[in-house]
Structure formats: structure tokens, C-alpha cells
């Protein structure tokens, strides 16, 4: 049973909440918040604490990831949040 759970992908999960990791390495950074200024430009808040990262459904993360990659080319969807 445990092996089959490990093989399950994020897209197959029942309730896949994920975070977006902006950078990796010794000091990884995570997306904490995104929003828009009054002039329409998009702003991002960043955290180094993974538990403070913004948790979102997988489809939402897939939708905003291309926009985030404009500023952070190495950004990726991180692990499933429980």
C-alpha cells in the first residue's frame, strides 16, 4: 500500500495543494503572495520559510507558473502540502 501511494503523481492526487519554489540550493525561496499594484503590474512576496509559502491547488499553480517564470526562470511546483 505504501509503495502505491509513493507512485501516485500530483495530478492524480485527490486534493493536491502545492507551493511554488522560486529558487533551490542552500537558501531556497518560495512564493508567499502575489498580487497587482494600482498600475496593473504584478508583485510577488517571497519567503525562505517553506511553511509560510502560499498553498494553492495544482491547477492554480500550473496557471500562474508561466508568469512567475518570467522573473524566476528556475521556478517550479514544489511538493504536495498536506
mmCIF file of the N, C-alpha and C atoms, coordinates in Angstrom:
data_MODEL
# 
_entry.id   MODEL 
# 
loop_
_atom_site.group_PDB 
_atom_site.id 
_atom_site.type_symbol 
_atom_site.label_atom_id 
_atom_site.label_alt_id 
_atom_site.label_comp_id 
_atom_site.label_asym_id 
_atom_site.label_entity_id 
_atom_site.label_seq_id 
_atom_site.pdbx_PDB_ins_code 
_atom_site.Cartn_x 
_atom_site.Cartn_y 
_atom_site.Cartn_z 
_atom_site.occupancy 
_atom_site.B_iso_or_equiv 
_atom_site.pdbx_formal_charge 
_atom_site.auth_seq_id 
_atom_site.auth_comp_id 
_atom_site.auth_asym_id 
_atom_site.auth_atom_id 
_atom_site.pdbx_PDB_model_num 
ATOM 1   N N  . UNK A 1 1  ? 0.822  -1.194 0.000   1.00 0.00 ? 1  UNK A N  1 
ATOM 2   C CA . UNK A 1 1  ? 0.000  0.000  0.000   1.00 0.00 ? 1  UNK A CA 1 
ATOM 3   C C  . UNK A 1 1  ? 0.867  1.260  0.000   1.00 0.00 ? 1  UNK A C  1 
ATOM 4   N N  . UNK A 1 2  ? 1.930  1.252  0.786   1.00 0.00 ? 2  UNK A N  1 
ATOM 5   C CA . UNK A 1 2  ? 2.785  2.433  0.860   1.00 0.00 ? 2  UNK A CA 1 
ATOM 6   C C  . UNK A 1 2  ? 3.481  2.697  -0.465  1.00 0.00 ? 2  UNK A C  1 
ATOM 7   N N  . UNK A 1 3  ? 3.876  1.635  -1.165  1.00 0.00 ? 3  UNK A N  1 
ATOM 8   C CA . UNK A 1 3  ? 4.545  1.818  -2.453  1.00 0.00 ? 3  UNK A CA 1 
ATOM 9   C C  . UNK A 1 3  ? 3.624  2.443  -3.478  1.00 0.00 ? 3  UNK A C  1 
ATOM 10  N N  . UNK A 1 4  ? 2.369  2.025  -3.499  1.00 0.00 ? 4  UNK A N  1 
ATOM 11  C CA . UNK A 1 4  ? 1.442  2.595  -4.478  1.00 0.00 ? 4  UNK A CA 1 
ATOM 12  C C  . UNK A 1 4  ? 1.177  4.069  -4.182  1.00 0.00 ? 4  UNK A C  1 
ATOM 13  N N  . UNK A 1 5  ? 1.197  4.455  -2.917  1.00 0.00 ? 5  UNK A N  1 
ATOM 14  C CA . UNK A 1 5  ? 0.995  5.860  -2.563  1.00 0.00 ? 5  UNK A CA 1 
ATOM 15  C C  . UNK A 1 5  ? 2.175  6.707  -3.028  1.00 0.00 ? 5  UNK A C  1 
ATOM 16  N N  . UNK A 1 6  ? 3.385  6.153  -2.960  1.00 0.00 ? 6  UNK A N  1 
ATOM 17  C CA . UNK A 1 6  ? 4.563  6.890  -3.403  1.00 0.00 ? 6  UNK A CA 1 
ATOM 18  C C  . UNK A 1 6  ? 4.562  7.087  -4.908  1.00 0.00 ? 6  UNK A C  1 
ATOM 19  N N  . UNK A 1 7  ? 4.006  6.140  -5.647  1.00 0.00 ? 7  UNK A N  1 
ATOM 20  C CA . UNK A 1 7  ? 3.992  6.213  -7.101  1.00 0.00 ? 7  UNK A CA 1 
ATOM 21  C C  . UNK A 1 7  ? 2.912  7.150  -7.630  1.00 0.00 ? 7  UNK A C  1 
ATOM 22  N N  . UNK A 1 8  ? 1.990  7.533  -6.789  1.00 0.00 ? 8  UNK A N  1 
ATOM 23  C CA . UNK A 1 8  ? 0.897  8.408  -7.206  1.00 0.00 ? 8  UNK A CA 1 
ATOM 24  C C  . UNK A 1 8  ? 1.446  9.798  -7.525  1.00 0.00 ? 8  UNK A C  1 
ATOM 25  N N  . UNK A 1 9  ? 1.104  10.321 -8.697  1.00 0.00 ? 9  UNK A N  1 
ATOM 26  C CA . UNK A 1 9  ? 1.593  11.637 -9.095  1.00 0.00 ? 9  UNK A CA 1 
ATOM 27  C C  . UNK A 1 9  ? 0.718  12.732 -8.510  1.00 0.00 ? 9  UNK A C  1 
ATOM 28  N N  . UNK A 1 10 ? 1.227  13.967 -8.558  1.00 0.00 ? 10 UNK A N  1 
ATOM 29  C CA . UNK A 1 10 ? 0.457  15.099 -8.045  1.00 0.00 ? 10 UNK A CA 1 
ATOM 30  C C  . UNK A 1 10 ? -0.864 15.252 -8.770  1.00 0.00 ? 10 UNK A C  1 
ATOM 31  N N  . UNK A 1 11 ? -0.854 15.066 -10.078 1.00 0.00 ? 11 UNK A N  1 
ATOM 32  C CA . UNK A 1 11 ? -2.081 15.263 -10.848 1.00 0.00 ? 11 UNK A CA 1 
ATOM 33  C C  . UNK A 1 11 ? -3.132 14.208 -10.548 1.00 0.00 ? 11 UNK A C  1 
ATOM 34  N N  . UNK A 1 12 ? -2.733 13.071 -9.995  1.00 0.00 ? 12 UNK A N  1 
ATOM 35  C CA . UNK A 1 12 ? -3.676 12.011 -9.665  1.00 0.00 ? 12 UNK A CA 1 
ATOM 36  C C  . UNK A 1 12 ? -4.177 12.117 -8.230  1.00 0.00 ? 12 UNK A C  1 
ATOM 37  N N  . UNK A 1 13 ? -3.606 12.991 -7.440  1.00 0.00 ? 13 UNK A N  1 
ATOM 38  C CA . UNK A 1 13 ? -3.986 13.114 -6.043  1.00 0.00 ? 13 UNK A CA 1 
ATOM 39  C C  . UNK A 1 13 ? -5.401 13.659 -5.917  1.00 0.00 ? 13 UNK A C  1 
ATOM 40  N N  . UNK A 1 14 ? -6.055 13.294 -4.824  1.00 0.00 ? 14 UNK A N  1 
ATOM 41  C CA . UNK A 1 14 ? -7.428 13.717 -4.593  1.00 0.00 ? 14 UNK A CA 1 
ATOM 42  C C  . UNK A 1 14 ? -7.489 15.220 -4.317  1.00 0.00 ? 14 UNK A C  1 
ATOM 43  N N  . UNK A 1 15 ? -6.603 15.720 -3.498  1.00 0.00 ? 15 UNK A N  1 
ATOM 44  C CA . UNK A 1 15 ? -6.624 17.128 -3.112  1.00 0.00 ? 15 UNK A CA 1 
ATOM 45  C C  . UNK A 1 15 ? -5.201 17.688 -3.153  1.00 0.00 ? 15 UNK A C  1 
ATOM 46  N N  . UNK A 1 16 ? -4.655 17.894 -4.350  1.00 0.00 ? 16 UNK A N  1 
ATOM 47  C CA . UNK A 1 16 ? -3.241 18.276 -4.438  1.00 0.00 ? 16 UNK A CA 1 
ATOM 48  C C  . UNK A 1 16 ? -2.999 19.767 -4.208  1.00 0.00 ? 16 UNK A C  1 
ATOM 49  N N  . UNK A 1 17 ? -2.648 20.141 -3.008  1.00 0.00 ? 17 UNK A N  1 
ATOM 50  C CA . UNK A 1 17 ? -2.233 21.512 -2.733  1.00 0.00 ? 17 UNK A CA 1 
ATOM 51  C C  . UNK A 1 17 ? -0.718 21.558 -2.802  1.00 0.00 ? 17 UNK A C  1 
ATOM 52  N N  . UNK A 1 18 ? -0.196 22.557 -3.477  1.00 0.00 ? 18 UNK A N  1 
ATOM 53  C CA . UNK A 1 18 ? 1.237  22.654 -3.712  1.00 0.00 ? 18 UNK A CA 1 
ATOM 54  C C  . UNK A 1 18 ? 1.719  24.062 -3.390  1.00 0.00 ? 18 UNK A C  1 
ATOM 55  N N  . UNK A 1 19 ? 3.025  24.228 -3.368  1.00 0.00 ? 19 UNK A N  1 
ATOM 56  C CA . UNK A 1 19 ? 3.649  25.536 -3.263  1.00 0.00 ? 19 UNK A CA 1 
ATOM 57  C C  . UNK A 1 19 ? 4.510  25.736 -4.504  1.00 0.00 ? 19 UNK A C  1 
ATOM 58  N N  . UNK A 1 20 ? 4.939  26.957 -4.730  1.00 0.00 ? 20 UNK A N  1 
ATOM 59  C CA . UNK A 1 20 ? 5.845  27.229 -5.841  1.00 0.00 ? 20 UNK A CA 1 
ATOM 60  C C  . UNK A 1 20 ? 7.197  27.612 -5.260  1.00 0.00 ? 20 UNK A C  1 
ATOM 61  N N  . UNK A 1 21 ? 8.204  26.824 -5.623  1.00 0.00 ? 21 UNK A N  1 
ATOM 62  C CA . UNK A 1 21 ? 9.566  27.087 -5.184  1.00 0.00 ? 21 UNK A CA 1 
ATOM 63  C C  . UNK A 1 21 ? 10.247 27.928 -6.254  1.00 0.00 ? 21 UNK A C  1 
ATOM 64  N N  . UNK A 1 22 ? 10.740 29.091 -5.863  1.00 0.00 ? 22 UNK A N  1 
ATOM 65  C CA . UNK A 1 22 ? 11.329 30.028 -6.815  1.00 0.00 ? 22 UNK A CA 1 
ATOM 66  C C  . UNK A 1 22 ? 12.793 29.724 -7.087  1.00 0.00 ? 22 UNK A C  1 
ATOM 67  N N  . UNK A 1 23 ? 13.536 29.359 -6.046  1.00 0.00 ? 23 UNK A N  1 
ATOM 68  C CA . UNK A 1 23 ? 14.944 29.002 -6.178  1.00 0.00 ? 23 UNK A CA 1 
ATOM 69  C C  . UNK A 1 23 ? 15.217 27.805 -5.286  1.00 0.00 ? 23 UNK A C  1 
ATOM 70  N N  . UNK A 1 24 ? 16.301 27.121 -5.550  1.00 0.00 ? 24 UNK A N  1 
ATOM 71  C CA . UNK A 1 24 ? 16.678 25.986 -4.711  1.00 0.00 ? 24 UNK A CA 1 
ATOM 72  C C  . UNK A 1 24 ? 18.085 26.232 -4.183  1.00 0.00 ? 24 UNK A C  1 
ATOM 73  N N  . UNK A 1 25 ? 18.653 25.228 -3.581  1.00 0.00 ? 25 UNK A N  1 
ATOM 74  C CA . UNK A 1 25 ? 20.009 25.351 -3.057  1.00 0.00 ? 25 UNK A CA 1 
ATOM 75  C C  . UNK A 1 25 ? 20.006 25.497 -1.551  1.00 0.00 ? 25 UNK A C  1 
ATOM 76  N N  . UNK A 1 26 ? 21.070 26.112 -1.041  1.00 0.00 ? 26 UNK A N  1 
ATOM 77  C CA . UNK A 1 26 ? 21.228 26.254 0.403   1.00 0.00 ? 26 UNK A CA 1 
ATOM 78  C C  . UNK A 1 26 ? 20.155 27.152 1.014   1.00 0.00 ? 26 UNK A C  1 
ATOM 79  N N  . UNK A 1 27 ? 19.697 28.155 0.270   1.00 0.00 ? 27 UNK A N  1 
ATOM 80  C CA . UNK A 1 27 ? 18.665 29.075 0.759   1.00 0.00 ? 27 UNK A CA 1 
ATOM 81  C C  . UNK A 1 27 ? 17.508 29.136 -0.235  1.00 0.00 ? 27 UNK A C  1 
ATOM 82  N N  . UNK A 1 28 ? 16.652 28.113 -0.249  1.00 0.00 ? 28 UNK A N  1 
ATOM 83  C CA . UNK A 1 28 ? 15.540 28.130 -1.207  1.00 0.00 ? 28 UNK A CA 1 
ATOM 84  C C  . UNK A 1 28 ? 14.549 29.246 -0.888  1.00 0.00 ? 28 UNK A C  1 
ATOM 85  N N  . UNK A 1 29 ? 13.875 29.715 -1.902  1.00 0.00 ? 29 UNK A N  1 
ATOM 86  C CA . UNK A 1 29 ? 12.863 30.758 -1.763  1.00 0.00 ? 29 UNK A CA 1 
ATOM 87  C C  . UNK A 1 29 ? 11.544 30.244 -2.310  1.00 0.00 ? 29 UNK A C  1 
ATOM 88  N N  . UNK A 1 30 ? 10.461 30.641 -1.660  1.00 0.00 ? 30 UNK A N  1 
ATOM 89  C CA . UNK A 1 30 ? 9.127  30.190 -2.025  1.00 0.00 ? 30 UNK A CA 1 
ATOM 90  C C  . UNK A 1 30 ? 8.221  31.391 -2.248  1.00 0.00 ? 30 UNK A C  1 
ATOM 91  N N  . UNK A 1 31 ? 7.203  31.210 -3.072  1.00 0.00 ? 31 UNK A N  1 
ATOM 92  C CA . UNK A 1 31 ? 6.216  32.255 -3.297  1.00 0.00 ? 31 UNK A CA 1 
ATOM 93  C C  . UNK A 1 31 ? 5.334  32.368 -2.058  1.00 0.00 ? 31 UNK A C  1 
ATOM 94  N N  . UNK A 1 32 ? 5.290  33.564 -1.470  1.00 0.00 ? 32 UNK A N  1 
ATOM 95  C CA . UNK A 1 32 ? 4.466  33.783 -0.289  1.00 0.00 ? 32 UNK A CA 1 
ATOM 96  C C  . UNK A 1 32 ? 3.141  34.437 -0.657  1.00 0.00 ? 32 UNK A C  1 
ATOM 97  N N  . UNK A 1 33 ? 3.161  35.294 -1.687  1.00 0.00 ? 33 UNK A N  1 
ATOM 98  C CA . UNK A 1 33 ? 1.951  36.019 -2.073  1.00 0.00 ? 33 UNK A CA 1 
ATOM 99  C C  . UNK A 1 33 ? 2.189  36.651 -3.430  1.00 0.00 ? 33 UNK A C  1 
ATOM 100 N N  . UNK A 1 34 ? 1.145  36.748 -4.225  1.00 0.00 ? 34 UNK A N  1 
ATOM 101 C CA . UNK A 1 34 ? 1.233  37.518 -5.471  1.00 0.00 ? 34 UNK A CA 1 
ATOM 102 C C  . UNK A 1 34 ? -0.001 38.393 -5.573  1.00 0.00 ? 34 UNK A C  1 
ATOM 103 N N  . UNK A 1 35 ? 0.169  39.532 -6.185  1.00 0.00 ? 35 UNK A N  1 
ATOM 104 C CA . UNK A 1 35 ? -0.940 40.468 -6.336  1.00 0.00 ? 35 UNK A CA 1 
ATOM 105 C C  . UNK A 1 35 ? -0.594 41.517 -7.364  1.00 0.00 ? 35 UNK A C  1 
ATOM 106 N N  . UNK A 1 36 ? -1.472 42.484 -7.514  1.00 0.00 ? 36 UNK A N  1 
ATOM 107 C CA . UNK A 1 36 ? -1.276 43.532 -8.507  1.00 0.00 ? 36 UNK A CA 1 
ATOM 108 C C  . UNK A 1 36 ? -1.265 44.896 -7.837  1.00 0.00 ? 36 UNK A C  1 
ATOM 109 N N  . UNK A 1 37 ? -0.405 45.777 -8.333  1.00 0.00 ? 37 UNK A N  1 
ATOM 110 C CA . UNK A 1 37 ? -0.380 47.172 -7.887  1.00 0.00 ? 37 UNK A CA 1 
ATOM 111 C C  . UNK A 1 37 ? -1.490 47.940 -8.589  1.00 0.00 ? 37 UNK A C  1 
ATOM 112 N N  . UNK A 1 38 ? -1.691 49.177 -8.153  1.00 0.00 ? 38 UNK A N  1 
ATOM 113 C CA . UNK A 1 38 ? -2.728 50.011 -8.764  1.00 0.00 ? 38 UNK A CA 1 
ATOM 114 C C  . UNK A 1 38 ? -2.445 50.305 -10.235 1.00 0.00 ? 38 UNK A C  1 
ATOM 115 N N  . UNK A 1 39 ? -1.178 50.238 -10.634 1.00 0.00 ? 39 UNK A N  1 
ATOM 116 C CA . UNK A 1 39 ? -0.840 50.478 -12.041 1.00 0.00 ? 39 UNK A CA 1 
ATOM 117 C C  . UNK A 1 39 ? -0.942 49.218 -12.897 1.00 0.00 ? 39 UNK A C  1 
ATOM 118 N N  . UNK A 1 40 ? -1.338 48.106 -12.287 1.00 0.00 ? 40 UNK A N  1 
ATOM 119 C CA . UNK A 1 40 ? -1.542 46.865 -13.031 1.00 0.00 ? 40 UNK A CA 1 
ATOM 120 C C  . UNK A 1 40 ? -0.342 45.948 -13.081 1.00 0.00 ? 40 UNK A C  1 
ATOM 121 N N  . UNK A 1 41 ? 0.790  46.370 -12.520 1.00 0.00 ? 41 UNK A N  1 
ATOM 122 C CA . UNK A 1 41 ? 1.965  45.496 -12.528 1.00 0.00 ? 41 UNK A CA 1 
ATOM 123 C C  . UNK A 1 41 ? 1.835  44.440 -11.432 1.00 0.00 ? 41 UNK A C  1 
ATOM 124 N N  . UNK A 1 42 ? 2.341  43.261 -11.728 1.00 0.00 ? 42 UNK A N  1 
ATOM 125 C CA . UNK A 1 42 ? 2.225  42.155 -10.785 1.00 0.00 ? 42 UNK A CA 1 
ATOM 126 C C  . UNK A 1 42 ? 3.383  42.192 -9.798  1.00 0.00 ? 42 UNK A C  1 
ATOM 127 N N  . UNK A 1 43 ? 3.080  41.960 -8.526  1.00 0.00 ? 43 UNK A N  1 
ATOM 128 C CA . UNK A 1 43 ? 4.073  41.959 -7.455  1.00 0.00 ? 43 UNK A CA 1 
ATOM 129 C C  . UNK A 1 43 ? 4.072  40.600 -6.773  1.00 0.00 ? 43 UNK A C  1 
ATOM 130 N N  . UNK A 1 44 ? 5.252  40.185 -6.336  1.00 0.00 ? 44 UNK A N  1 
ATOM 131 C CA . UNK A 1 44 ? 5.404  38.912 -5.654  1.00 0.00 ? 44 UNK A CA 1 
ATOM 132 C C  . UNK A 1 44 ? 6.062  39.134 -4.307  1.00 0.00 ? 44 UNK A C  1 
ATOM 133 N N  . UNK A 1 45 ? 5.602  38.406 -3.288  1.00 0.00 ? 45 UNK A N  1 
ATOM 134 C CA . UNK A 1 45 ? 6.267  38.367 -1.995  1.00 0.00 ? 45 UNK A CA 1 
ATOM 135 C C  . UNK A 1 45 ? 6.953  37.017 -1.892  1.00 0.00 ? 45 UNK A C  1 
ATOM 136 N N  . UNK A 1 46 ? 8.136  37.021 -1.315  1.00 0.00 ? 46 UNK A N  1 
ATOM 137 C CA . UNK A 1 46 ? 8.973  35.828 -1.270  1.00 0.00 ? 46 UNK A CA 1 
ATOM 138 C C  . UNK A 1 46 ? 9.295  35.505 0.178   1.00 0.00 ? 46 UNK A C  1 
ATOM 139 N N  . UNK A 1 47 ? 9.391  34.208 0.494   1.00 0.00 ? 47 UNK A N  1 
ATOM 140 C CA . UNK A 1 47 ? 9.773  33.767 1.830   1.00 0.00 ? 47 UNK A CA 1 
ATOM 141 C C  . UNK A 1 47 ? 10.812 32.653 1.715   1.00 0.00 ? 47 UNK A C  1 
ATOM 142 N N  . UNK A 1 48 ? 11.639 32.536 2.732   1.00 0.00 ? 48 UNK A N  1 
ATOM 143 C CA . UNK A 1 48 ? 12.596 31.432 2.783   1.00 0.00 ? 48 UNK A CA 1 
ATOM 144 C C  . UNK A 1 48 ? 12.087 30.307 3.680   1.00 0.00 ? 48 UNK A C  1 
ATOM 145 N N  . UNK A 1 49 ? 10.944 30.518 4.308   1.00 0.00 ? 49 UNK A N  1 
ATOM 146 C CA . UNK A 1 49 ? 10.353 29.525 5.204   1.00 0.00 ? 49 UNK A CA 1 
ATOM 147 C C  . UNK A 1 49 ? 9.271  28.765 4.434   1.00 0.00 ? 49 UNK A C  1 
ATOM 148 N N  . UNK A 1 50 ? 9.498  27.480 4.212   1.00 0.00 ? 50 UNK A N  1 
ATOM 149 C CA . UNK A 1 50 ? 8.576  26.704 3.374   1.00 0.00 ? 50 UNK A CA 1 
ATOM 150 C C  . UNK A 1 50 ? 7.166  26.642 3.952   1.00 0.00 ? 50 UNK A C  1 
ATOM 151 N N  . UNK A 1 51 ? 7.042  26.674 5.277   1.00 0.00 ? 51 UNK A N  1 
ATOM 152 C CA . UNK A 1 51 ? 5.708  26.612 5.883   1.00 0.00 ? 51 UNK A CA 1 
ATOM 153 C C  . UNK A 1 51 ? 4.937  27.920 5.705   1.00 0.00 ? 51 UNK A C  1 
ATOM 154 N N  . UNK A 1 52 ? 5.642  29.011 5.396   1.00 0.00 ? 52 UNK A N  1 
ATOM 155 C CA . UNK A 1 52 ? 4.985  30.295 5.140   1.00 0.00 ? 52 UNK A CA 1 
ATOM 156 C C  . UNK A 1 52 ? 4.620  30.478 3.673   1.00 0.00 ? 52 UNK A C  1 
ATOM 157 N N  . UNK A 1 53 ? 4.995  29.526 2.837   1.00 0.00 ? 53 UNK A N  1 
ATOM 158 C CA . UNK A 1 53 ? 4.709  29.624 1.406   1.00 0.00 ? 53 UNK A CA 1 
ATOM 159 C C  . UNK A 1 53 ? 3.209  29.523 1.161   1.00 0.00 ? 53 UNK A C  1 
ATOM 160 N N  . UNK A 1 54 ? 2.758  30.206 0.120   1.00 0.00 ? 54 UNK A N  1 
ATOM 161 C CA . UNK A 1 54 ? 1.338  30.195 -0.248  1.00 0.00 ? 54 UNK A CA 1 
ATOM 162 C C  . UNK A 1 54 ? 0.964  28.820 -0.793  1.00 0.00 ? 54 UNK A C  1 
ATOM 163 N N  . UNK A 1 55 ? -0.036 28.204 -0.195  1.00 0.00 ? 55 UNK A N  1 
ATOM 164 C CA . UNK A 1 55 ? -0.507 26.888 -0.638  1.00 0.00 ? 55 UNK A CA 1 
ATOM 165 C C  . UNK A 1 55 ? -1.674 27.090 -1.587  1.00 0.00 ? 55 UNK A C  1 
ATOM 166 N N  . UNK A 1 56 ? -1.628 26.395 -2.725  1.00 0.00 ? 56 UNK A N  1 
ATOM 167 C CA . UNK A 1 56 ? -2.659 26.580 -3.749  1.00 0.00 ? 56 UNK A CA 1 
ATOM 168 C C  . UNK A 1 56 ? -2.952 25.258 -4.425  1.00 0.00 ? 56 UNK A C  1 
ATOM 169 N N  . UNK A 1 57 ? -4.130 25.138 -5.037  1.00 0.00 ? 57 UNK A N  1 
ATOM 170 C CA . UNK A 1 57 ? -4.448 23.923 -5.794  1.00 0.00 ? 57 UNK A CA 1 
ATOM 171 C C  . UNK A 1 57 ? -3.511 23.788 -6.995  1.00 0.00 ? 57 UNK A C  1 
ATOM 172 N N  . UNK A 1 58 ? -3.266 22.578 -7.405  1.00 0.00 ? 58 UNK A N  1 
ATOM 173 C CA . UNK A 1 58 ? -2.369 22.306 -8.525  1.00 0.00 ? 58 UNK A CA 1 
ATOM 174 C C  . UNK A 1 58 ? -2.772 23.042 -9.802  1.00 0.00 ? 58 UNK A C  1 
ATOM 175 N N  . UNK A 1 59 ? -4.066 23.089 -10.186 1.00 0.00 ? 59 UNK A N  1 
ATOM 176 C CA . UNK A 1 59 ? -4.421 23.830 -11.409 1.00 0.00 ? 59 UNK A CA 1 
ATOM 177 C C  . UNK A 1 59 ? -4.073 25.322 -11.330 1.00 0.00 ? 59 UNK A C  1 
ATOM 178 N N  . UNK A 1 60 ? -4.222 25.921 -10.160 1.00 0.00 ? 60 UNK A N  1 
ATOM 179 C CA . UNK A 1 60 ? -3.865 27.331 -9.982  1.00 0.00 ? 60 UNK A CA 1 
ATOM 180 C C  . UNK A 1 60 ? -2.363 27.520 -10.140 1.00 0.00 ? 60 UNK A C  1 
ATOM 181 N N  . UNK A 1 61 ? -1.592 26.634 -9.531  1.00 0.00 ? 61 UNK A N  1 
ATOM 182 C CA . UNK A 1 61 ? -0.134 26.716 -9.644  1.00 0.00 ? 61 UNK A CA 1 
ATOM 183 C C  . UNK A 1 61 ? 0.306  26.572 -11.098 1.00 0.00 ? 61 UNK A C  1 
ATOM 184 N N  . UNK A 1 62 ? -0.314 25.643 -11.825 1.00 0.00 ? 62 UNK A N  1 
ATOM 185 C CA . UNK A 1 62 ? 0.025  25.464 -13.238 1.00 0.00 ? 62 UNK A CA 1 
ATOM 186 C C  . UNK A 1 62 ? -0.326 26.699 -14.059 1.00 0.00 ? 62 UNK A C  1 
ATOM 187 N N  . UNK A 1 63 ? -1.378 27.403 -13.681 1.00 0.00 ? 63 UNK A N  1 
ATOM 188 C CA . UNK A 1 63 ? -1.809 28.587 -14.426 1.00 0.00 ? 63 UNK A CA 1 
ATOM 189 C C  . UNK A 1 63 ? -0.877 29.780 -14.205 1.00 0.00 ? 63 UNK A C  1 
ATOM 190 N N  . UNK A 1 64 ? -0.388 29.962 -12.981 1.00 0.00 ? 64 UNK A N  1 
ATOM 191 C CA . UNK A 1 64 ? 0.440  31.140 -12.713 1.00 0.00 ? 64 UNK A CA 1 
ATOM 192 C C  . UNK A 1 64 ? 1.934  30.886 -12.885 1.00 0.00 ? 64 UNK A C  1 
ATOM 193 N N  . UNK A 1 65 ? 2.345  29.636 -12.974 1.00 0.00 ? 65 UNK A N  1 
ATOM 194 C CA . UNK A 1 65 ? 3.771  29.328 -13.092 1.00 0.00 ? 65 UNK A CA 1 
ATOM 195 C C  . UNK A 1 65 ? 4.437  30.007 -14.294 1.00 0.00 ? 65 UNK A C  1 
ATOM 196 N N  . UNK A 1 66 ? 3.836  30.036 -15.481 1.00 0.00 ? 66 UNK A N  1 
ATOM 197 C CA . UNK A 1 66 ? 4.495  30.729 -16.605 1.00 0.00 ? 66 UNK A CA 1 
ATOM 198 C C  . UNK A 1 66 ? 4.734  32.219 -16.336 1.00 0.00 ? 66 UNK A C  1 
ATOM 199 N N  . UNK A 1 67 ? 3.826  32.875 -15.631 1.00 0.00 ? 67 UNK A N  1 
ATOM 200 C CA . UNK A 1 67 ? 4.003  34.294 -15.296 1.00 0.00 ? 67 UNK A CA 1 
ATOM 201 C C  . UNK A 1 67 ? 5.152  34.477 -14.307 1.00 0.00 ? 67 UNK A C  1 
ATOM 202 N N  . UNK A 1 68 ? 5.259  33.565 -13.363 1.00 0.00 ? 68 UNK A N  1 
ATOM 203 C CA . UNK A 1 68 ? 6.313  33.640 -12.359 1.00 0.00 ? 68 UNK A CA 1 
ATOM 204 C C  . UNK A 1 68 ? 7.673  33.362 -12.993 1.00 0.00 ? 68 UNK A C  1 
ATOM 205 N N  . UNK A 1 69 ? 7.699  32.459 -13.966 1.00 0.00 ? 69 UNK A N  1 
ATOM 206 C CA . UNK A 1 69 ? 8.968  32.106 -14.616 1.00 0.00 ? 69 UNK A CA 1 
ATOM 207 C C  . UNK A 1 69 ? 9.576  33.269 -15.396 1.00 0.00 ? 69 UNK A C  1 
ATOM 208 N N  . UNK A 1 70 ? 8.808  34.295 -15.683 1.00 0.00 ? 70 UNK A N  1 
ATOM 209 C CA . UNK A 1 70 ? 9.379  35.484 -16.333 1.00 0.00 ? 70 UNK A CA 1 
ATOM 210 C C  . UNK A 1 70 ? 10.408 36.148 -15.424 1.00 0.00 ? 70 UNK A C  1 
ATOM 211 N N  . UNK A 1 71 ? 10.151 36.135 -14.122 1.00 0.00 ? 71 UNK A N  1 
ATOM 212 C CA . UNK A 1 71 ? 11.062 36.743 -13.146 1.00 0.00 ? 71 UNK A CA 1 
ATOM 213 C C  . UNK A 1 71 ? 12.009 35.728 -12.510 1.00 0.00 ? 71 UNK A C  1 
ATOM 214 N N  . UNK A 1 72 ? 11.551 34.500 -12.346 1.00 0.00 ? 72 UNK A N  1 
ATOM 215 C CA . UNK A 1 72 ? 12.346 33.432 -11.753 1.00 0.00 ? 72 UNK A CA 1 
ATOM 216 C C  . UNK A 1 72 ? 12.331 32.230 -12.698 1.00 0.00 ? 72 UNK A C  1 
ATOM 217 N N  . UNK A 1 73 ? 13.265 32.166 -13.643 1.00 0.00 ? 73 UNK A N  1 
ATOM 218 C CA . UNK A 1 73 ? 13.248 31.103 -14.658 1.00 0.00 ? 73 UNK A CA 1 
ATOM 219 C C  . UNK A 1 73 ? 13.359 29.686 -14.094 1.00 0.00 ? 73 UNK A C  1 
ATOM 220 N N  . UNK A 1 74 ? 13.898 29.538 -12.900 1.00 0.00 ? 74 UNK A N  1 
ATOM 221 C CA . UNK A 1 74 ? 14.053 28.210 -12.310 1.00 0.00 ? 74 UNK A CA 1 
ATOM 222 C C  . UNK A 1 74 ? 12.884 27.819 -11.406 1.00 0.00 ? 74 UNK A C  1 
ATOM 223 N N  . UNK A 1 75 ? 11.847 28.625 -11.356 1.00 0.00 ? 75 UNK A N  1 
ATOM 224 C CA . UNK A 1 75 ? 10.685 28.335 -10.507 1.00 0.00 ? 75 UNK A CA 1 
ATOM 225 C C  . UNK A 1 75 ? 10.054 27.013 -10.916 1.00 0.00 ? 75 UNK A C  1 
ATOM 226 N N  . UNK A 1 76 ? 9.537  26.313 -9.913  1.00 0.00 ? 76 UNK A N  1 
ATOM 227 C CA . UNK A 1 76 ? 8.891  25.025 -10.163 1.00 0.00 ? 76 UNK A CA 1 
ATOM 228 C C  . UNK A 1 76 ? 7.837  24.761 -9.107  1.00 0.00 ? 76 UNK A C  1 
ATOM 229 N N  . UNK A 1 77 ? 6.925  23.876 -9.442  1.00 0.00 ? 77 UNK A N  1 
ATOM 230 C CA . UNK A 1 77 ? 5.906  23.462 -8.479  1.00 0.00 ? 77 UNK A CA 1 
ATOM 231 C C  . UNK A 1 77 ? 6.573  22.534 -7.485  1.00 0.00 ? 77 UNK A C  1 
ATOM 232 N N  . UNK A 1 78 ? 6.366  22.815 -6.222  1.00 0.00 ? 78 UNK A N  1 
ATOM 233 C CA . UNK A 1 78 ? 7.007  22.049 -5.173  1.00 0.00 ? 78 UNK A CA 1 
ATOM 234 C C  . UNK A 1 78 ? 6.081  20.938 -4.692  1.00 0.00 ? 78 UNK A C  1 
ATOM 235 N N  . UNK A 1 79 ? 6.459  20.280 -3.648  1.00 0.00 ? 79 UNK A N  1 
ATOM 236 C CA . UNK A 1 79 ? 5.775  19.100 -3.137  1.00 0.00 ? 79 UNK A CA 1 
ATOM 237 C C  . UNK A 1 79 ? 4.324  19.357 -2.754  1.00 0.00 ? 79 UNK A C  1 
ATOM 238 N N  . UNK A 1 80 ? 3.610  18.261 -2.595  1.00 0.00 ? 80 UNK A N  1 
ATOM 239 C CA . UNK A 1 80 ? 2.215  18.328 -2.169  1.00 0.00 ? 80 UNK A CA 1 
ATOM 240 C C  . UNK A 1 80 ? 2.144  18.693 -0.698  1.00 0.00 ? 80 UNK A C  1 
ATOM 241 N N  . UNK A 1 81 ? 1.272  19.632 -0.372  1.00 0.00 ? 81 UNK A N  1 
ATOM 242 C CA . UNK A 1 81 ? 1.087  20.080 1.005   1.00 0.00 ? 81 UNK A CA 1 
ATOM 243 C C  . UNK A 1 81 ? -0.054 19.295 1.614   1.00 0.00 ? 81 UNK A C  1 
ATOM 244 N N  . UNK A 1 82 ? 0.131  18.795 2.830   1.00 0.00 ? 82 UNK A N  1 
ATOM 245 C CA . UNK A 1 82 ? -0.925 18.011 3.482   1.00 0.00 ? 82 UNK A CA 1 
ATOM 246 C C  . UNK A 1 82 ? -1.568 18.805 4.574   1.00 0.00 ? 82 UNK A C  1 
# 
